[in-house]
Amino acid sequence: MADVETVDRAWTLGTGALLGPFRILDIVGLATAYNIVAANPAAKDPDSTAGRIAALLKRYIDEGKTGVNAGAGFYTYQ
């Protein structure tokens, strides 16, 4: 387990990508990511990986942290 920044940094260093997965999710929008994972039947099980991802994304969305357009997601934007 690691924080968002560490995961993104490891991803960019390891793959050569310009952005890590959490920064990409912020750009795409957390509602879009939530809708995709929620379509997976496994997301109904809160103990499954899909269920835990859906719950995390829902929490951020409920807090108004939907990504770059909202000014906050996994990162804060100005």
N, CA and C atoms as an extended XYZ file, in Angstrom:
234
Properties=species:S:1:pos:R:3:atomname:S:1:resname:S:1:resid:I:1 pbc="F F F"
N         0.850       -1.169        0.000 N   MET     1
C         0.000        0.000        0.000 CA  MET     1
C         0.898        1.234        0.000 C   MET     1
N         0.461        2.226       -0.720 N   ALA     2
C         1.206        3.475       -0.793 CA  ALA     2
C         0.224        4.617       -1.035 C   ALA     2
N         0.680        5.824       -0.799 N   ASP     3
C        -0.178        6.975       -1.051 CA  ASP     3
C        -0.254        7.251       -2.555 C   ASP     3
N        -1.199        8.080       -2.924 N   VAL     4
C        -1.468        8.400       -4.326 CA  VAL     4
C        -0.215        8.909       -5.046 C   VAL     4
N         0.485        9.839       -4.413 N   GLU     5
C         1.665       10.428       -5.043 CA  GLU     5
C         2.746        9.383       -5.297 C   GLU     5
N         2.955        8.477       -4.354 N   THR     6
C         3.975        7.444       -4.504 CA  THR     6
C         3.610        6.474       -5.618 C   THR     6
N         2.346        6.094       -5.682 N   VAL     7
C         1.902        5.199       -6.750 CA  VAL     7
C         2.123        5.863       -8.109 C   VAL     7
N         1.686        7.120       -8.235 N   ASP     8
C         1.852        7.817       -9.508 CA  ASP     8
C         3.325        7.973       -9.876 C   ASP     8
N         4.154        8.289       -8.906 N   ARG     9
C         5.588        8.457       -9.186 CA  ARG     9
C         6.215        7.133       -9.613 C   ARG     9
N         5.901        6.065       -8.911 N   ALA    10
C         6.429        4.745       -9.275 CA  ALA    10
C         5.966        4.353      -10.677 C   ALA    10
N         4.724        4.642      -10.975 N   TRP    11
C         4.165        4.325      -12.298 CA  TRP    11
C         4.922        5.075      -13.395 C   TRP    11
N         5.099        6.382      -13.197 N   THR    12
C         5.768        7.167      -14.240 CA  THR    12
C         7.228        6.766      -14.391 C   THR    12
N         7.896        6.495      -13.281 N   LEU    13
C         9.296        6.068      -13.358 CA  LEU    13
C         9.419        4.679      -13.973 C   LEU    13
N         8.506        3.788      -13.615 N   GLY    14
C         8.582        2.417      -14.090 CA  GLY    14
C         8.149        2.227      -15.530 C   GLY    14
N         7.222        3.066      -15.993 N   THR    15
C         6.684        2.878      -17.342 CA  THR    15
C         7.131        3.943      -18.340 C   THR    15
N         7.620        5.062      -17.830 N   GLY    16
C         7.972        6.166      -18.720 CA  GLY    16
C         6.762        6.992      -19.138 C   GLY    16
N         5.594        6.665      -18.583 N   ALA    17
C         4.384        7.422      -18.890 CA  ALA    17
C         4.496        8.828      -18.303 C   ALA    17
N         3.812        9.766      -18.916 N   LEU    18
C         3.847       11.145      -18.427 CA  LEU    18
C         3.028       11.335      -17.160 C   LEU    18
N         1.971       10.525      -17.002 N   LEU    19
C         1.073       10.656      -15.862 CA  LEU    19
C         0.830        9.297      -15.229 C   LEU    19
N         0.598        9.311      -13.928 N   GLY    20
C         0.258        8.090      -13.219 CA  GLY    20
C        -1.238        7.839      -13.255 C   GLY    20
N        -1.668        6.685      -12.780 N   PRO    21
C        -3.083        6.320      -12.869 CA  PRO    21
C        -4.027        7.248      -12.112 C   PRO    21
N        -3.613        7.774      -10.971 N   PHE    22
C        -4.510        8.656      -10.219 CA  PHE    22
C        -4.645       10.017      -10.891 C   PHE    22
N        -3.582       10.520      -11.459 N   ARG    23
C        -3.656       11.791      -12.196 CA  ARG    23
C        -4.551       11.605      -13.431 C   ARG    23
N        -4.434       10.447      -14.080 N   ILE    24
C        -5.279       10.171      -15.244 CA  ILE    24
C        -6.747       10.083      -14.819 C   ILE    24
N        -7.016        9.428      -13.696 N   LEU    25
C        -8.396        9.364      -13.212 CA  LEU    25
C        -8.957       10.754      -12.944 C   LEU    25
N        -8.143       11.643      -12.398 N   ASP    26
C        -8.597       13.014      -12.162 CA  ASP    26
C        -8.953       13.709      -13.474 C   ASP    26
N        -8.191       13.452      -14.510 N   ILE    27
C        -8.455       14.081      -15.814 CA  ILE    27
C        -9.718       13.501      -16.442 C   ILE    27
N        -9.847       12.190      -16.416 N   VAL    28
C       -11.018       11.528      -16.993 CA  VAL    28
C       -12.275       11.887      -16.212 C   VAL    28
N       -12.126       11.992      -14.916 N   GLY    29
C       -13.248       12.296      -14.040 CA  GLY    29
C       -13.604       11.079      -13.205 C   GLY    29
N       -13.727       11.280      -11.906 N   LEU    30
C       -13.992       10.164      -11.017 CA  LEU    30
C       -15.389        9.587      -11.226 C   LEU    30
N       -16.334       10.390      -11.691 N   ALA    31
C       -17.675        9.861      -11.959 CA  ALA    31
C       -17.629        8.853      -13.104 C   ALA    31
N       -16.839        9.138      -14.112 N   THR    32
C       -16.687        8.204      -15.230 CA  THR    32
C       -16.079        6.892      -14.741 C   THR    32
N       -15.019        6.992      -13.954 N   ALA    33
C       -14.376        5.794      -13.416 CA  ALA    33
C       -15.347        5.022      -12.525 C   ALA    33
N       -16.122        5.727      -11.720 N   TYR    34
C       -17.102        5.077      -10.847 CA  TYR    34
C       -18.142        4.331      -11.674 C   TYR    34
N       -18.670        4.976      -12.708 N   ASN    35
C       -19.691        4.336      -13.538 CA  ASN    35
C       -19.166        3.072      -14.209 C   ASN    35
N       -17.911        3.094      -14.594 N   ILE    36
C       -17.312        1.919      -15.225 CA  ILE    36
C       -17.189        0.780      -14.213 C   ILE    36
N       -16.637        1.060      -13.043 N   VAL    37
C       -16.450       -0.012      -12.055 CA  VAL    37
C       -17.792       -0.479      -11.507 C   VAL    37
N       -18.761        0.407      -11.363 N   ALA    38
C       -20.070        0.033      -10.831 CA  ALA    38
C       -20.824       -0.900      -11.778 C   ALA    38
N       -20.479       -0.882      -13.055 N   ALA    39
C       -21.111       -1.771      -14.030 CA  ALA    39
C       -20.659       -3.221      -13.854 C   ALA    39
N       -19.579       -3.418      -13.127 N   ASN    40
C       -19.072       -4.759      -12.845 CA  ASN    40
C       -19.930       -5.369      -11.735 C   ASN    40
N       -20.567       -6.514      -11.962 N   PRO    41
C       -21.391       -7.127      -10.914 CA  PRO    41
C       -20.643       -7.348       -9.594 C   PRO    41
N       -19.350       -7.553       -9.654 N   ALA    42
C       -18.552       -7.763       -8.441 CA  ALA    42
C       -18.536       -6.523       -7.551 C   ALA    42
N       -18.834       -5.352       -8.106 N   ALA    43
C       -18.808       -4.107       -7.329 CA  ALA    43
C       -19.884       -4.101       -6.240 C   ALA    43
N       -20.883       -4.966       -6.359 N   LYS    44
C       -21.930       -5.034       -5.337 CA  LYS    44
C       -21.436       -5.691       -4.047 C   LYS    44
N       -20.338       -6.419       -4.141 N   ASP    45
C       -19.734       -7.057       -2.961 CA  ASP    45
C       -18.710       -6.093       -2.375 C   ASP    45
N       -18.978       -5.513       -1.199 N   PRO    46
C       -18.065       -4.517       -0.633 CA  PRO    46
C       -16.687       -5.067       -0.266 C   PRO    46
N       -16.564       -6.392       -0.202 N   ASP    47
C       -15.268       -6.990        0.119 CA  ASP    47
C       -14.436       -7.304       -1.116 C   ASP    47
N       -15.032       -7.197       -2.303 N   SER    48
C       -14.290       -7.463       -3.543 CA  SER    48
C       -13.434       -6.250       -3.901 C   SER    48
N       -12.469       -6.463       -4.754 N   THR    49
C       -11.643       -5.346       -5.215 CA  THR    49
C       -12.503       -4.301       -5.902 C   THR    49
N       -13.400       -4.743       -6.774 N   ALA    50
C       -14.280       -3.801       -7.475 CA  ALA    50
C       -15.164       -3.046       -6.481 C   ALA    50
N       -15.644       -3.736       -5.466 N   GLY    51
C       -16.476       -3.088       -4.456 CA  GLY    51
C       -15.720       -2.040       -3.661 C   GLY    51
N       -14.478       -2.336       -3.327 N   ARG    52
C       -13.660       -1.364       -2.577 CA  ARG    52
C       -13.321       -0.155       -3.444 C   ARG    52
N       -13.044       -0.392       -4.722 N   ILE    53
C       -12.759        0.725       -5.638 CA  ILE    53
C       -14.004        1.593       -5.789 C   ILE    53
N       -15.147        0.958       -5.993 N   ALA    54
C       -16.401        1.714       -6.145 CA  ALA    54
C       -16.687        2.555       -4.902 C   ALA    54
N       -16.488        1.977       -3.723 N   ALA    55
C       -16.741        2.713       -2.475 CA  ALA    55
C       -15.806        3.913       -2.345 C   ALA    55
N       -14.536        3.738       -2.691 N   LEU    56
C       -13.576        4.840       -2.616 CA  LEU    56
C       -13.969        5.956       -3.582 C   LEU    56
N       -14.276        5.591       -4.816 N   LEU    57
C       -14.658        6.606       -5.798 CA  LEU    57
C       -15.947        7.308       -5.375 C   LEU    57
N       -16.910        6.555       -4.853 N   LYS    58
C       -18.167        7.156       -4.405 CA  LYS    58
C       -17.932        8.149       -3.279 C   LYS    58
N       -17.030        7.812       -2.367 N   ARG    59
C       -16.717        8.726       -1.266 CA  ARG    59
C       -16.162       10.042       -1.806 C   ARG    59
N       -15.217        9.961       -2.741 N   TYR    60
C       -14.654       11.178       -3.327 CA  TYR    60
C       -15.736       11.977       -4.050 C   TYR    60
N       -16.573       11.307       -4.815 N   ILE    61
C       -17.638       11.988       -5.556 CA  ILE    61
C       -18.603       12.682       -4.590 C   ILE    61
N       -18.989       11.982       -3.529 N   ASP    62
C       -19.902       12.568       -2.531 CA  ASP    62
C       -19.297       13.797       -1.857 C   ASP    62
N       -17.968       13.855       -1.772 N   GLU    63
C       -17.278       15.011       -1.198 CA  GLU    63
C       -17.079       16.128       -2.230 C   GLU    63
N       -17.549       15.916       -3.459 N   GLY    64
C       -17.403       16.915       -4.517 CA  GLY    64
C       -16.058       16.867       -5.206 C   GLY    64
N       -15.265       15.865       -4.901 N   LYS    65
C       -13.937       15.710       -5.505 CA  LYS    65
C       -14.066       14.804       -6.720 C   LYS    65
N       -14.470       15.409       -7.827 N   THR    66
C       -14.728       14.617       -9.028 CA  THR    66
C       -13.627       14.711      -10.073 C   THR    66
N       -12.574       15.447       -9.784 N   GLY    67
C       -11.455       15.534      -10.713 CA  GLY    67
C       -11.057       16.964      -11.032 C   GLY    67
N       -10.304       17.095      -12.082 N   VAL    68
C        -9.732       18.388      -12.481 CA  VAL    68
C       -10.809       19.463      -12.628 C   VAL    68
N       -11.903       19.141      -13.297 N   ASN    69
C       -12.950       20.145      -13.538 CA  ASN    69
C       -13.559       20.698      -12.256 C   ASN    69
N       -13.554       19.906      -11.192 N   ALA    70
C       -14.095       20.341       -9.900 CA  ALA    70
C       -13.034       21.016       -9.040 C   ALA    70
N       -11.783       20.956       -9.477 N   GLY    71
C       -10.700       21.547       -8.703 CA  GLY    71
C       -10.075       20.590       -7.698 C   GLY    71
N       -10.632       19.390       -7.584 N   ALA    72
C       -10.100       18.397       -6.663 CA  ALA    72
C       -10.569       17.007       -7.068 C   ALA    72
N        -9.703       16.073       -6.832 N   GLY    73
C        -9.972       14.654       -7.025 CA  GLY    73
C        -9.004       13.955       -6.097 C   GLY    73
N        -8.133       13.140       -6.661 N   PHE    74
C        -7.061       12.578       -5.859 CA  PHE    74
C        -6.005       13.650       -5.561 C   PHE    74
N        -5.956       14.666       -6.420 N   TYR    75
C        -5.069       15.818       -6.239 CA  TYR    75
C        -5.940       17.067       -6.155 C   TYR    75
N        -5.347       18.168       -5.720 N   THR    76
C        -6.043       19.456       -5.677 CA  THR    76
C        -5.525       20.308       -6.818 C   THR    76
N        -6.444       20.965       -7.524 N   TYR    77
C        -6.121       21.811       -8.674 CA  TYR    77
C        -6.625       23.222       -8.415 C   TYR    77
N        -5.919       24.195       -8.963 N   GLN    78
C        -6.327       25.595       -8.781 CA  GLN    78
C        -6.694       26.214      -10.100 C   GLN    78
